[in-house]
Amino acid sequence: MKILIADTLSKVGLDYLAGQSDVQVDYKPGLTPGELAQIIGGYDGMILRSGIRVTADVLANPGKLRCIARAGVGVDNIDVPVATAKGVIVMNTPGGNTLSTCELTWALMLAMSRKIVQANVSLRGGAWERKKFEGTQLAGKTLGVIGLGRIGKSVAKRALAMEMKVLAYDPYFAGSCPQGSFTRLEDMLDLCRQSDYITVHTPKSNETSGMIGQEEIAAMKDGVRLINAARGGIIDPEALLSGLESGKVAGAAIDVWAKEPPESEIDKKLIAHPNVLALPHLGASTEEAQEQVALEAAQQLVEALHGGDIRNAVNAPGFDKALPPILCPYVELSRRMGTILSTITAGAITHVEVGYYGAIAEQNVSPITAHLLVGLMTPHMEEPVNVINAPVLARQRGIEVEQSTSPAMQEFANVLRVTVRSAQMQHSAVGTIFGHRYPRVIGIDGHSVEMRPEGHIAIILNRDVPGALATYSQVFGRHGINIASLTLSRDDATGLALVGINLDQKPSDKVMAEVRQLEAVEDAYYLSLPPLPAE
């Protein structure tokens, strides 16, 4: 495998890659976007930090590129939607710099409160101005934490040790707060009104860009102090400058900028303001953090390229950790069910209904639905389809996907039901796992069957009349095709029987056409599936 290191990377990460016998590493930091676009297709994976941008133009022809690993948290320098559409996994390392960013937040808060930088500059200039640099203590104050991810929770935890009252706001946090710790608020303006210090720890997105603006600052206490060590632009720079100049905001500490290095006149005014403590994005700049994110990025990339667990993938919800054991066999089952339904459904599929029943319904089943879509779309796509781009490709092709879950058991402890519709027809399939590991298709279009979804498969619908099975068995026999096993189900209401046949050899198109021409046969399909993992 070829891996491109497109940014500076700690030696720990490079040493790990060098120790992999099947990995070739090219270390090329400092490439321009044009240079990167020319060579990116020749690599299986890439590792970068924040020093290079992976734009839509760079990803226009990704070649064999499968994974991008960001040694750090933010991925705003990567065009994630385009990467997703191209089937490229984008991973970050969210845990590696948690402590370093948390500690920097506290360094900024303390330095701002005690005017440490200003006092140091004054003393170096030969002055002795103790009264001028009188500060304020943190104990007894209220800290507002916006964003309860790893860093936000770490900051909040340490605030309690500093004897501060902690308020928190995060509309996407569904967990509970430990008793006696911090108080969650449902309205960010309430947090603004009550807090003496406010620190932001959210990712950069359309929802969070400028989330603290004129209205929020106007609602804050007079003399509030703001800290941003998350992403540039979460606090609107114009609103912040206005608050500083009016005296509403007593101080601000900023480690991150909308564009780095800062270029706008507003950012330059903020940097020059006497009540602003400005830094050049040092949140992850500790020796320990750089080593950790480099090692994690290298390990995650190699593991993903080897076909192992996909961890911390920002464009593959549900793939940030290994699937629970109960779901693992459903990866194989769902893909194969998708291929079966794709084979027997004529026309463009417009609607997919996926239902999970039993204990599996209590798990995060979205990854299994993605695998189903891979099996469903791959037979009709020229471009590669994988679990990353399958949901995107489905939306682009007008396929509506509905997923439902119910813990109620049906005929088996766990069941996967799939129904697909096109303009011409509708088909369904039901699957389960035997013995916790053996995928089986147990229903097709209401017919109860027991079919091994592997190898050469013929699915035949015929009128339920004597001798029908013998007629196409004879066709296969005349052409030297052996029947390995078969499953048969008939419907008395329709007078039709459905037969699933596992064959030892592939029947030619001519053979299948001969089967379809038999008087009792309504329709016949052939598909080939890879062997199941060893049982």
PASESE-130826 format. One line per field, with one value per residue (C-alpha): x, y, z negated. Coordinates in nm, 4 decimals. Each point is the difference from the previous one (the first is absolute). Layout:
N
X: (X:...)
Y: (Y:...)
Z: (Z:...)
This chain:
535
X: (0.0000:0.1186:-0.0549:0.0672:0.1039:-0.1099:0.0850:0.2610:-0.0524:0.1523:0.2738:-0.2122:-0.2537:0.2686:0.1763:-0.3252:-0.0533:0.3612:-0.0566:-0.2808:0.1382:-0.2679:0.0025:0.1947:0.0144:0.0690:0.0711:-0.0876:-0.1111:-0.0497:-0.1690:-0.2155:-0.3638:0.0910:0.2932:-0.2132:-0.2767:0.2493:0.1307:-0.2805:-0.1537:0.3105:-0.0387:-0.2240:0.0027:0.1166:0.0829:-0.0111:-0.0391:-0.1298:0.2778:-0.1492:-0.3471:-0.1666:-0.2488:-0.2552:0.2579:0.2540:-0.2586:-0.1262:0.1875:0.0771:0.1162:0.0566:-0.0136:-0.2167:0.0768:0.1144:0.1133:0.0147:0.2527:-0.2218:-0.3655:-0.1098:-0.0632:-0.1039:0.3074:-0.1495:-0.3007:-0.1829:-0.3163:0.2085:0.2130:-0.3185:-0.1445:0.3283:-0.0083:0.3002:-0.0078:0.1013:0.1190:0.1206:0.1624:-0.2335:0.1555:0.3645:-0.0034:-0.2816:0.2246:0.2278:-0.2933:-0.1709:0.3155:0.0503:-0.3571:0.0831:0.3314:-0.1888:-0.2678:0.2523:0.2331:-0.2898:-0.1432:0.3330:0.1275:0.3171:0.1148:-0.0525:0.1793:0.2924:0.0372:-0.0147:0.2618:0.2314:-0.0337:0.1366:-0.3282:-0.1363:-0.3798:-0.1657:-0.3231:-0.0477:-0.0101:-0.2433:-0.1981:-0.2952:-0.0126:-0.1865:-0.1339:-0.3632:-0.0506:-0.2315:0.1530:-0.2189:0.1189:-0.1472:0.0542:0.0216:0.2373:0.3224:0.1664:-0.3073:-0.0614:0.3687:-0.0104:-0.3217:0.1458:0.3016:-0.2167:-0.1620:0.3431:0.0519:-0.3191:-0.1915:-0.3678:-0.0331:-0.2827:-0.0004:-0.1835:0.0056:-0.3177:0.1589:0.1128:-0.2382:0.1895:-0.0682:0.2128:0.1552:-0.1845:0.1500:0.2034:-0.1173:-0.3445:-0.1257:-0.2081:-0.2346:0.0411:0.3397:-0.1218:-0.0647:0.3621:0.1103:-0.2024:0.1366:0.3693:0.3057:0.2224:-0.1105:0.2109:-0.0989:0.0863:-0.2075:0.1015:-0.0223:-0.3193:-0.2777:-0.1843:0.2935:0.1601:-0.0650:-0.2164:0.1164:-0.0890:-0.1490:-0.3153:0.1884:0.2592:-0.2740:-0.1623:0.3231:0.1007:0.1996:0.3661:-0.0348:0.3140:0.0002:0.2350:0.0184:0.2464:-0.2307:-0.0390:0.0294:-0.3263:-0.2157:0.0082:-0.0843:0.3115:-0.1877:-0.2417:0.2916:0.1946:-0.3090:-0.0504:0.3612:-0.0077:-0.3231:0.1325:-0.2738:0.2689:0.2813:0.2354:0.0357:0.2493:0.0226:0.2113:-0.1778:-0.0886:-0.2351:0.3036:0.3421:0.2220:-0.2580:-0.0358:-0.3220:0.0063:-0.2421:0.2308:0.2989:-0.1894:-0.0876:0.3635:0.1080:-0.2703:0.1444:-0.2655:0.0522:0.2398:0.0726:0.1922:0.0979:-0.2116:0.1954:-0.2786:0.1617:0.3556:0.1455:0.2549:-0.2299:-0.3028:0.1926:0.1412:-0.3390:-0.1942:0.2773:0.0018:-0.3816:-0.0297:0.2582:-0.1587:-0.3546:0.1042:0.1890:-0.2818:-0.2607:0.2102:0.0451:-0.3776:-0.0234:-0.2057:-0.0694:0.0489:-0.0875:-0.1325:-0.1673:-0.1884:-0.1252:-0.2374:0.0032:0.3476:0.1932:0.0497:-0.0142:-0.3459:-0.1377:0.0304:-0.3750:0.0080:0.3181:-0.1636:-0.2648:0.2671:0.0266:-0.3726:-0.1141:0.2382:-0.1100:-0.3679:0.0557:0.1565:-0.2853:-0.2650:0.1936:0.0100:-0.3728:-0.1257:-0.0414:0.0296:0.1506:-0.0590:-0.1683:-0.0788:0.1682:-0.1581:0.2289:-0.1379:0.1970:-0.1772:0.1141:0.3095:0.1847:-0.2582:0.1510:0.3371:0.1173:-0.1034:0.0829:0.3272:-0.1969:-0.2361:0.3041:0.1301:-0.3443:0.0145:0.3447:-0.1416:-0.3066:0.1826:0.3309:-0.1416:-0.1202:0.2831:0.3180:0.1627:0.1034:-0.2675:0.0956:-0.1510:0.1243:-0.1523:-0.2975:-0.2453:0.1116:-0.0310:-0.3446:-0.1187:0.1548:-0.1922:-0.3303:-0.0158:-0.1984:0.1222:-0.2195:0.1446:-0.2093:0.0707:-0.2085:0.1302:-0.2988:0.1093:-0.1646:0.0545:0.3687:0.1849:0.1395:-0.1360:0.0940:-0.2852:0.0582:-0.2503:0.0993:-0.2224:0.0501:-0.2498:-0.0703:-0.0027:0.0598:0.2064:0.0900:0.2470:0.0390:0.3244:0.1369:0.3096:0.0002:0.2145:0.1252:0.2206:-0.1671:-0.1825:-0.3183:-0.2728:-0.3263:-0.2548:-0.0428:-0.3215:-0.1982:0.1329:0.1710:0.3376:0.3351:0.2732:0.3742:0.0837:0.3248:0.1362:-0.2049:-0.3694:-0.3080:-0.3320:-0.2974:-0.3700:-0.2252:-0.3604:-0.0565:-0.0678:0.1336:0.3356:0.0942:0.3111:0.1063:-0.0118:0.2627:0.2021:0.0295:0.1141:0.2791:0.0906:0.0255:0.2499:0.2130:-0.1094:-0.0383:-0.2550:0.1683:-0.3123:-0.3415:-0.2815:-0.3625:-0.3079:-0.3461:-0.2889:-0.3417:-0.1719:0.1917:0.0780:0.3663:0.3139:0.3355:0.3173:0.3468:0.2750:0.3705:0.1938:0.3531:0.0634:-0.1034:-0.2860:0.0481:-0.2488:-0.1167:-0.0751:-0.1972:-0.1924:-0.0897:-0.1280:-0.2152:-0.1577:-0.1306:-0.3790:-0.0341:0.2632:-0.1213:0.3482:0.3579:0.3060:0.3663:0.2513:0.3427:0.1026:0.3425:0.0529:-0.1144:0.2717:0.0976:-0.2627)
Y: (0.0000:0.3500:0.2734:0.3690:0.2172:0.3408:0.1996:0.0063:-0.2940:-0.1061:-0.2625:-0.2383:-0.0275:-0.0343:-0.2734:-0.1943:0.0104:-0.0957:-0.3120:-0.1252:-0.2517:0.0608:0.3814:0.2385:0.3549:0.3169:0.3018:0.3129:0.2904:0.3394:-0.1091:0.2547:-0.0969:-0.0422:-0.2289:-0.2013:-0.0409:-0.1456:-0.2744:-0.0776:-0.2726:-0.2133:-0.0454:-0.2269:0.2347:0.3417:0.1612:0.3756:0.2661:0.3536:0.1212:-0.1158:0.0228:-0.2956:0.1767:-0.1232:0.0576:-0.2135:-0.2786:0.0277:-0.3169:-0.1863:-0.3147:-0.2748:0.2303:-0.1594:0.1796:0.3380:0.0208:0.3405:0.0124:0.2241:0.0801:0.2533:-0.1089:0.3393:-0.0110:-0.3079:0.0149:-0.2769:-0.0020:-0.0511:-0.2656:-0.1766:0.0081:-0.1432:-0.2823:0.1268:-0.0517:0.3065:-0.0734:0.2280:-0.0597:0.1729:-0.1317:0.0804:0.3706:0.0091:0.0675:0.2453:0.2132:-0.0218:0.1128:0.2855:0.1147:0.0214:0.1725:0.2623:0.0421:0.0470:0.2220:0.2210:0.0241:0.0968:0.2104:-0.2033:0.0842:0.3744:-0.0022:-0.1947:0.2425:0.2953:-0.1454:-0.0782:0.3615:0.1093:0.0985:-0.1163:0.0395:-0.2357:0.1969:0.0312:-0.3775:-0.0899:-0.3033:-0.2112:-0.3476:-0.2957:-0.1568:0.0923:0.1026:-0.1676:-0.1678:-0.0602:-0.2911:-0.0196:-0.3482:-0.3173:-0.2075:-0.1417:0.3383:0.1813:-0.2646:0.0031:0.3782:-0.0246:-0.2711:0.2159:0.3047:-0.1840:-0.0490:0.3764:0.0515:0.1480:-0.0499:-0.1616:0.0453:-0.1948:0.0225:-0.2593:-0.0797:-0.3164:-0.1476:-0.2768:-0.1214:0.0816:0.2204:-0.1647:0.0959:0.3029:0.1029:0.2511:0.1205:-0.0415:0.2796:-0.0342:0.3608:0.1464:0.3514:-0.1170:-0.1093:0.3366:0.1907:-0.1949:-0.0581:0.2021:-0.2008:-0.1734:-0.2537:-0.1656:-0.3605:-0.0850:-0.1109:0.2533:-0.0429:0.2037:-0.0185:0.1114:0.2621:0.3343:-0.1630:0.2649:0.3269:0.3388:-0.1410:-0.2444:0.2554:0.2532:-0.2555:-0.0592:0.1495:0.3217:-0.0923:-0.3503:-0.1761:-0.2282:-0.2816:-0.1695:-0.2871:-0.2033:0.1337:0.3455:0.1809:-0.1676:0.3362:0.2654:0.2230:0.3234:-0.0571:-0.0827:0.3120:0.2123:-0.1540:0.0648:0.3611:0.0707:-0.1581:-0.2628:-0.2655:0.0438:-0.2371:-0.2660:-0.2788:-0.1323:-0.2892:-0.0677:0.2114:-0.0257:0.0209:-0.0966:0.1982:0.2769:0.2439:0.1988:0.3499:-0.1070:-0.2818:0.2345:0.2467:-0.2783:-0.1109:0.3577:0.0664:0.0433:-0.2248:-0.2892:-0.2861:-0.1332:-0.3152:-0.1710:-0.3163:-0.1781:-0.2240:-0.3251:0.1285:-0.2185:-0.2700:-0.2598:0.1000:0.0004:-0.3436:-0.1373:0.1305:-0.1088:-0.3527:-0.0240:0.1273:-0.2507:-0.2904:0.0823:0.0386:-0.3295:-0.1843:0.1383:-0.0791:-0.3558:-0.0371:0.0217:0.2298:0.3514:0.2289:0.3685:0.0310:0.3418:-0.0867:-0.3433:0.0242:-0.3182:-0.1061:0.1807:-0.3239:-0.3730:-0.1439:-0.1875:-0.3780:-0.0426:0.2174:-0.1284:-0.2936:0.2380:0.1783:-0.3055:-0.0713:0.3511:0.0403:-0.3317:0.0763:0.3295:-0.1816:-0.2517:0.2729:0.2006:-0.3054:-0.0778:0.3612:0.1537:0.3748:0.2715:-0.0626:0.3025:-0.1145:-0.2248:-0.0996:-0.1654:-0.1474:-0.1442:-0.2211:-0.1557:0.0780:0.1462:0.2803:0.1382:0.0553:0.2708:-0.1771:0.2845:-0.1696:-0.3124:0.2083:0.1491:-0.3491:-0.0905:0.2995:-0.1113:-0.3364:0.1622:0.2562:-0.1664:-0.2192:0.3113:0.2471:0.0651:0.1904:-0.1813:-0.0174:-0.0385:0.0657:0.3589:0.1181:-0.2389:0.2256:0.3008:-0.1869:-0.1233:0.3580:0.1200:-0.2676:0.0828:-0.3127:0.0659:-0.2131:-0.0635:-0.1779:-0.1300:-0.2054:-0.2054:-0.2099:-0.2364:-0.3461:-0.1614:-0.3505:0.0215:0.1795:0.2567:0.0805:0.2383:0.0843:0.1957:0.1195:0.1781:0.1715:0.1155:0.1493:-0.3511:-0.2237:-0.0664:-0.2777:-0.0928:-0.2212:-0.1167:-0.1134:-0.1166:-0.1540:-0.3671:-0.0999:0.3592:-0.0226:-0.1574:0.2447:-0.1385:0.1435:-0.1290:0.1779:0.1429:0.1754:-0.1661:-0.3493:-0.1742:-0.1379:-0.0907:0.1019:0.0326:0.3387:-0.1016:-0.1383:-0.0581:0.0554:-0.0417:0.1381:-0.1378:0.0836:-0.2624:-0.1140:-0.2628:-0.2934:-0.3573:-0.0443:0.3718:-0.0509:-0.2955:0.2027:0.2545:-0.2559:-0.1856:0.3190:0.0513:-0.3691:0.0000:0.2846:-0.1662:0.2298:-0.1742:0.1069:0.0297:0.0775:0.1529:0.1478:0.0099:0.1848:0.0119:0.2415:-0.1677:0.3365:0.0884:-0.3512:0.0945:-0.1578:0.1676:-0.2079:0.1096:-0.2195:-0.0067:-0.1233:-0.1360:0.1717:0.3247:-0.0405:0.1918:0.2608:-0.2587:-0.2496:0.2543:0.1005:-0.3655:-0.0230:0.3132:-0.1494:-0.3034:-0.0091:-0.0039:0.2694:0.3535:0.1495:-0.1031:0.1918:-0.0785:0.1743:-0.0745:0.0773:-0.0459:-0.2953:0.0532:0.0128:-0.3459:-0.1482)
Z: (0.0000:0.0814:-0.2602:0.0569:-0.2937:0.1290:-0.3145:-0.2729:-0.2337:-0.3300:0.0202:-0.2070:0.2822:0.2667:-0.1981:-0.0306:0.3757:0.0650:-0.2090:0.2271:0.2469:0.2647:-0.0078:0.2232:-0.1405:0.2000:-0.2220:0.1999:-0.2209:0.1611:0.3231:0.1802:0.0734:0.3661:-0.0799:-0.2415:0.2596:0.2487:-0.2294:-0.2456:0.2167:-0.0319:-0.3753:-0.2058:-0.2976:-0.1147:-0.3330:-0.0516:-0.2662:0.0528:0.2279:0.3306:0.1554:0.1699:0.2256:0.2520:0.2747:-0.1854:-0.0299:0.3580:0.1009:-0.3236:0.1792:-0.2539:-0.3029:-0.2696:-0.3265:-0.1292:-0.3616:-0.1708:-0.2845:-0.2122:-0.0540:0.2607:0.3580:0.1397:0.2282:0.1731:0.2326:-0.1850:0.2199:0.3146:-0.1710:-0.1057:0.3510:0.1313:-0.2551:-0.1964:-0.3772:-0.2031:-0.3538:-0.2767:-0.3395:-0.2455:-0.3188:0.0647:-0.0820:-0.2563:-0.2982:0.1784:0.1200:-0.3383:-0.1772:0.2461:-0.0665:-0.3669:0.0703:0.2033:-0.2656:-0.2803:0.2012:0.1082:-0.3518:-0.1559:0.2932:0.0017:0.3531:-0.0405:-0.3358:0.1449:0.2905:-0.2398:-0.2297:0.2916:0.0992:-0.3344:-0.1701:-0.3349:0.0195:-0.2473:-0.0352:0.3750:0.0442:-0.2734:0.1190:-0.1026:-0.1520:0.1462:-0.3190:-0.0506:0.3627:0.2507:0.3037:0.3041:0.2162:0.3503:0.1427:-0.2094:0.2069:-0.1392:-0.0450:-0.1303:-0.2643:-0.0999:-0.0453:-0.2029:-0.2238:-0.0863:-0.0638:-0.2886:-0.1557:0.0339:-0.2051:0.2901:0.0786:0.3425:0.2494:0.3250:0.3321:0.2755:0.1966:0.1421:-0.3317:-0.1070:-0.3062:-0.3618:-0.2241:-0.3063:-0.3153:-0.1701:0.3050:0.2608:0.0999:0.3560:0.1494:0.2955:0.1150:0.0872:-0.0833:-0.3571:-0.0191:0.1386:-0.2620:-0.2969:0.0849:-0.1039:0.2376:0.3204:0.1884:0.3277:0.0912:0.3068:0.3494:0.2830:0.2025:0.1572:-0.3323:-0.2169:0.2249:-0.1659:-0.2668:-0.2464:0.1676:-0.0824:-0.1610:-0.2225:-0.1116:-0.0737:-0.2309:-0.1953:-0.3316:0.0081:-0.0364:0.1441:0.1239:0.3086:0.1026:0.3403:0.0342:0.2275:0.3560:0.1484:0.0691:-0.2649:-0.1762:0.2590:0.0173:0.0737:-0.2871:-0.2317:0.0984:-0.0535:-0.3444:-0.0945:0.1145:-0.1876:-0.3182:-0.0038:0.0429:-0.2523:0.1767:0.2646:0.0595:0.3556:0.1228:0.3304:0.3026:0.2977:0.2278:-0.1255:-0.0076:-0.0632:0.2899:-0.0506:-0.1439:-0.2739:-0.1124:0.0032:-0.2185:-0.2419:-0.0205:-0.0728:-0.2592:-0.3531:-0.1541:0.2424:-0.0620:0.3497:0.0877:0.3309:-0.0425:-0.2716:-0.1298:0.1134:-0.0107:-0.2701:0.0567:-0.1521:0.2088:0.3275:-0.0682:-0.0969:0.3024:0.2384:-0.1394:-0.0051:0.3584:0.1231:-0.1886:0.1113:0.3624:0.0163:-0.1773:0.2405:0.3087:-0.1274:-0.0097:-0.3780:-0.2190:0.1285:-0.2988:-0.0331:0.3547:0.0237:0.3196:-0.1039:-0.2974:-0.2006:0.1178:-0.2723:-0.1911:0.0621:0.0541:-0.3017:0.0442:0.0442:0.3162:0.1672:0.1882:0.1375:0.2066:0.2262:-0.0092:0.0876:0.2959:0.1454:-0.0517:0.1836:0.2958:0.0135:0.0013:0.2584:0.2277:-0.0114:0.0181:0.3449:0.0508:-0.2165:-0.3692:-0.1577:-0.3520:-0.2569:-0.3307:-0.2537:-0.3218:-0.2915:-0.2534:-0.3265:-0.2055:0.3003:0.0075:-0.3206:0.1708:0.2401:0.3205:0.2428:0.1082:0.0956:0.2120:0.1747:0.0788:0.1371:0.2366:0.1186:0.1032:0.1520:0.2175:0.0912:0.2835:0.1848:-0.0676:0.1925:-0.2861:-0.3192:-0.2701:-0.3653:-0.3398:0.0073:0.3261:0.0236:-0.1919:0.2076:0.3302:-0.1019:-0.0627:0.3256:0.1889:-0.1640:-0.2161:-0.3151:-0.2905:-0.3043:-0.3019:-0.2887:-0.3124:-0.2380:-0.2908:0.0321:0.1140:0.3000:0.1371:-0.0942:-0.2808:0.2457:0.3439:0.2811:0.2418:0.3198:0.2579:0.3211:0.2550:0.3554:0.2438:0.1310:-0.3051:-0.3681:-0.1584:-0.3564:-0.1828:-0.3582:-0.1595:-0.3301:-0.1547:-0.1005:-0.2966:-0.0481:0.3112:0.3053:0.2340:0.1549:0.2225:-0.1489:0.2152:0.3511:0.1019:-0.2753:0.0744:-0.2918:0.1097:-0.1520:0.2413:-0.0433:0.1594:0.1710:0.3238:0.3151:-0.0735:0.2148:-0.1220:0.1923:-0.0243:0.1567:-0.0009:-0.2665:0.2309:-0.0029:0.1713:0.0106:-0.2120:0.2117:0.3226:-0.0933:-0.1974:0.3304:0.1762:-0.2518:0.0203:0.3815:-0.0186:-0.2683:-0.2814:-0.3341:-0.2614:-0.3385:-0.2024:0.0429:-0.2040:0.1148:-0.1208:0.1542:-0.0433:0.0193:0.0472:0.3171:0.1199:0.0361:-0.1430:-0.0592:0.0155:-0.1065:0.1427:-0.0869:0.3053:0.0258:0.3356:0.1633:0.2495:0.3236:0.1211:0.2530:-0.2761:-0.2023:0.3116:0.0550:-0.3579:0.0446:0.3140:-0.1878:-0.0093:-0.3807:-0.0662:-0.0627:-0.0421:-0.0805:-0.1223:-0.0482:-0.2264:-0.1378:-0.3578:-0.1616:-0.2336:-0.3566:-0.2676:-0.1164:-0.2302)
